[in-house]
Amino acid sequence: MTDDRLRDADPYHPSIVERLDGAEQTLLEEIMSEDRVIHPWRRRLVTAVAAAAVLVAVLAVSVVVRHQSAPSRDQAAPGVSTRWSAVALKAAEQNPRLLIDEPGWTAKTVYGFAEQNGTIGFVNGPRTLEMNWYPADQYQDYRRDRKGVSKPEAGQIQGWSGDVYTYSAGDFALQLKPRDGVFVELRTGGTWNRAEFDRVLTHVVQVDVETWLEALPPEIVTPGRAGEAATKVLNGVPIPPKFDRSKIEALGANDPYQFGAQVVALVGCGWIAEWERARKAGDAGAVKRAADALSSSHQWKVLNDMNAAGDYPEVFWEYADRIAAGKQPSGYQQALGCS
């Protein structure tokens, strides 16, 4: 596969996205991804039933809101436990912190939260409900796009008003108006009807920082859990020179697949940068070390474990093989997610 083919196969590649406004980008995402996971390392398409069979399984924990906070060891601020790192608290404060306060709903997909973008998806039998949020300044673009779907109808959660759009008899979206710098869109998947959608919306609640963090299952890697999780991801993985582990905690909250991809990106991008540096400096030994490190990625447990659930390992290995062949890996920064 050529570098151009890698880029063209990825509808979220910045070379494409930068030419689109928010609404067009969303439309592209919906065409290319059945489960609408908005991420450059999208997973292979799976149904809610088949999801349990893939390596990154549906997270089996109820997200029914717990109104009692866990006891704190030290009181850093009223109502907030110091068991959470400052980065985790900031990430939670910046997102809408929506949960479904009804038994049977479980967290399926989580990523983002480090900035004003993020996704949390829930599953309950044959139904899914995914919540995506974006910066408020993109709201009008998205709203114009949704008006092409159907006539908007009034909708809300807990007094937070918005518009409901009907894609089909069993496919709906509620686009909430901007609040606190973001707007949220809730989108159905699977078996729904409008009455059931309206009913479930009455159980969607916005909660405080502590409640939201407590509701995340242990499989979700929050900044406070990032160090331990990264140690497992990096087991057997050669670390490039000048590797900055502090970047790991800044990745936000992610499910295991997305966390693994982002940690591996830090490693891979570091080795490719070292390979490029060594080539320019004429350091043949360093060139070989970097190429050997990247070639060994075919044996990295983290990538082989991820390969059943998504495309990121295949993209990573393509660039590793290019370097092994002595070819310039143009475009790797965007394809691999280098910061």
KAZI-V675928 format. One record per residue. N is the residue number from 1. RES is the residue in three letters. SS is DSSP state (hx for helix, st for strand, lp for the rest). PHI is phi in whole degrees, -180 to 180 (999 if undefined). Layout:
n = [N/N]
res = [RES/RES]
ss = [SS/SS]
phi = [PHI/PHI]
This chain:
n = [1/2/3/4/5/6/7/8/9/10/11/12/13/14/15/16/17/18/19/20/21/22/23/24/25/26/27/28/29/30/31/32/33/34/35/36/37/38/39/40/41/42/43/44/45/46/47/48/49/50/51/52/53/54/55/56/57/58/59/60/61/62/63/64/65/66/67/68/69/70/71/72/73/74/75/76/77/78/79/80/81/82/83/84/85/86/87/88/89/90/91/92/93/94/95/96/97/98/99/100/101/102/103/104/105/106/107/108/109/110/111/112/113/114/115/116/117/118/119/120/121/122/123/124/125/126/127/128/129/130/131/132/133/134/135/136/137/138/139/140/141/142/143/144/145/146/147/148/149/150/151/152/153/154/155/156/157/158/159/160/161/162/163/164/165/166/167/168/169/170/171/172/173/174/175/176/177/178/179/180/181/182/183/184/185/186/187/188/189/190/191/192/193/194/195/196/197/198/199/200/201/202/203/204/205/206/207/208/209/210/211/212/213/214/215/216/217/218/219/220/221/222/223/224/225/226/227/228/229/230/231/232/233/234/235/236/237/238/239/240/241/242/243/244/245/246/247/248/249/250/251/252/253/254/255/256/257/258/259/260/261/262/263/264/265/266/267/268/269/270/271/272/273/274/275/276/277/278/279/280/281/282/283/284/285/286/287/288/289/290/291/292/293/294/295/296/297/298/299/300/301/302/303/304/305/306/307/308/309/310/311/312/313/314/315/316/317/318/319/320/321/322/323/324/325/326/327/328/329/330/331/332/333/334/335/336/337/338/339]
res = [MET/THR/ASP/ASP/ARG/LEU/ARG/ASP/ALA/ASP/PRO/TYR/HIS/PRO/SER/ILE/VAL/GLU/ARG/LEU/ASP/GLY/ALA/GLU/GLN/THR/LEU/LEU/GLU/GLU/ILE/MET/SER/GLU/ASP/ARG/VAL/ILE/HIS/PRO/TRP/ARG/ARG/ARG/LEU/VAL/THR/ALA/VAL/ALA/ALA/ALA/ALA/VAL/LEU/VAL/ALA/VAL/LEU/ALA/VAL/SER/VAL/VAL/VAL/ARG/HIS/GLN/SER/ALA/PRO/SER/ARG/ASP/GLN/ALA/ALA/PRO/GLY/VAL/SER/THR/ARG/TRP/SER/ALA/VAL/ALA/LEU/LYS/ALA/ALA/GLU/GLN/ASN/PRO/ARG/LEU/LEU/ILE/ASP/GLU/PRO/GLY/TRP/THR/ALA/LYS/THR/VAL/TYR/GLY/PHE/ALA/GLU/GLN/ASN/GLY/THR/ILE/GLY/PHE/VAL/ASN/GLY/PRO/ARG/THR/LEU/GLU/MET/ASN/TRP/TYR/PRO/ALA/ASP/GLN/TYR/GLN/ASP/TYR/ARG/ARG/ASP/ARG/LYS/GLY/VAL/SER/LYS/PRO/GLU/ALA/GLY/GLN/ILE/GLN/GLY/TRP/SER/GLY/ASP/VAL/TYR/THR/TYR/SER/ALA/GLY/ASP/PHE/ALA/LEU/GLN/LEU/LYS/PRO/ARG/ASP/GLY/VAL/PHE/VAL/GLU/LEU/ARG/THR/GLY/GLY/THR/TRP/ASN/ARG/ALA/GLU/PHE/ASP/ARG/VAL/LEU/THR/HIS/VAL/VAL/GLN/VAL/ASP/VAL/GLU/THR/TRP/LEU/GLU/ALA/LEU/PRO/PRO/GLU/ILE/VAL/THR/PRO/GLY/ARG/ALA/GLY/GLU/ALA/ALA/THR/LYS/VAL/LEU/ASN/GLY/VAL/PRO/ILE/PRO/PRO/LYS/PHE/ASP/ARG/SER/LYS/ILE/GLU/ALA/LEU/GLY/ALA/ASN/ASP/PRO/TYR/GLN/PHE/GLY/ALA/GLN/VAL/VAL/ALA/LEU/VAL/GLY/CYS/GLY/TRP/ILE/ALA/GLU/TRP/GLU/ARG/ALA/ARG/LYS/ALA/GLY/ASP/ALA/GLY/ALA/VAL/LYS/ARG/ALA/ALA/ASP/ALA/LEU/SER/SER/SER/HIS/GLN/TRP/LYS/VAL/LEU/ASN/ASP/MET/ASN/ALA/ALA/GLY/ASP/TYR/PRO/GLU/VAL/PHE/TRP/GLU/TYR/ALA/ASP/ARG/ILE/ALA/ALA/GLY/LYS/GLN/PRO/SER/GLY/TYR/GLN/GLN/ALA/LEU/GLY/CYS/SER]
ss = [lp/lp/hx/hx/hx/hx/hx/hx/lp/lp/lp/lp/lp/hx/hx/hx/hx/lp/lp/lp/lp/hx/hx/hx/hx/hx/hx/hx/hx/hx/hx/hx/lp/lp/lp/lp/lp/lp/lp/lp/lp/lp/st/lp/lp/lp/lp/lp/lp/hx/hx/hx/hx/lp/lp/lp/lp/lp/lp/lp/lp/st/lp/lp/lp/lp/lp/lp/lp/lp/lp/lp/lp/lp/st/st/st/lp/lp/st/st/lp/lp/lp/lp/hx/hx/hx/hx/hx/hx/hx/hx/hx/lp/lp/lp/st/st/st/lp/lp/lp/lp/lp/st/st/st/st/st/st/st/lp/lp/lp/lp/lp/st/st/st/st/st/st/st/lp/lp/st/st/st/st/st/st/st/st/st/hx/hx/hx/hx/hx/hx/hx/hx/hx/hx/hx/hx/lp/lp/lp/lp/lp/st/st/st/st/st/lp/lp/st/st/st/st/st/st/st/st/st/lp/lp/st/st/st/st/st/st/lp/lp/st/lp/lp/st/st/st/st/st/st/st/st/st/lp/lp/lp/hx/hx/hx/hx/hx/hx/hx/hx/lp/lp/st/st/st/lp/lp/hx/hx/hx/hx/hx/hx/hx/lp/lp/lp/lp/lp/st/lp/hx/hx/hx/hx/hx/hx/hx/hx/hx/hx/hx/lp/lp/lp/lp/lp/lp/lp/lp/lp/lp/lp/lp/hx/hx/hx/hx/lp/lp/lp/lp/st/lp/hx/hx/hx/hx/hx/hx/hx/hx/hx/hx/hx/hx/hx/hx/hx/hx/hx/hx/hx/hx/hx/hx/hx/hx/hx/hx/lp/lp/hx/hx/hx/hx/hx/hx/hx/hx/hx/hx/hx/hx/hx/hx/hx/hx/lp/hx/hx/hx/hx/hx/hx/lp/lp/lp/st/lp/hx/hx/hx/hx/hx/hx/hx/hx/hx/hx/hx/hx/hx/lp/lp/lp/lp/lp/lp/lp/hx/hx/hx/hx/hx/lp/lp/lp]
phi = [999/-80/-62/-64/-68/-61/-66/-67/-76/-110/-68/-100/-60/-55/-64/-92/-60/-66/-93/-114/-85/-59/-67/-65/-63/-62/-59/-62/-61/-70/-67/-87/-132/-59/-94/56/-74/-91/-161/-65/-109/-63/-82/-64/-71/-138/-82/-62/-71/-76/-58/-67/-85/-80/-60/-86/-79/-60/-73/-91/-148/-73/-108/-58/-63/-100/-86/-102/-75/-68/-63/-95/-82/-137/-92/-83/-155/-55/80/-121/-84/-80/-69/-103/-71/-61/-66/-63/-64/-65/-62/-67/-65/-86/-109/-68/56/-99/-135/-101/-88/-155/-59/103/-88/-128/-72/-113/-132/-142/-162/98/77/-73/-132/-91/-135/-180/-142/-136/-117/-121/-133/-146/63/-83/-113/-128/-138/-108/-114/-118/-131/-142/-60/-60/-72/-96/-59/-64/-64/-65/-64/-61/-64/-65/-65/-80/-84/-165/-70/-71/-124/-65/-150/-166/-135/49/82/-87/-83/-171/-125/-99/-118/-109/-82/-161/-63/-128/-137/-135/-140/-111/-104/-83/-70/-58/-153/55/86/-137/-130/-124/-124/-107/-129/-83/-153/91/-93/-137/-137/-65/-62/-70/-61/-62/-66/-65/-59/-71/-103/-84/-128/-101/-122/-78/-57/-63/-63/-65/-64/-66/-75/-70/-70/-63/-68/-76/-91/-89/-53/-69/-99/-64/-61/-65/-65/-66/-59/-69/-61/-87/-61/81/-101/-67/-96/-74/-60/60/-67/-106/-68/-64/-68/-66/-68/-87/-79/86/-112/-145/-73/-57/-64/-66/-64/-59/-63/-72/-68/-62/-61/-60/-71/-62/-65/-65/-69/-66/-62/-67/-61/-65/-61/-65/-63/-66/-84/71/-93/-62/-64/-70/-61/-65/-61/-66/-63/-64/-62/-69/-63/-68/-62/-63/-106/-67/-61/-60/-72/-67/-67/-73/-64/-73/-111/-168/-95/-58/-58/-64/-65/-60/-65/-61/-72/-61/-70/-62/-68/-59/-87/77/-98/-67/-89/-62/86/-67/-58/-77/-66/-93/87/-74/-81]
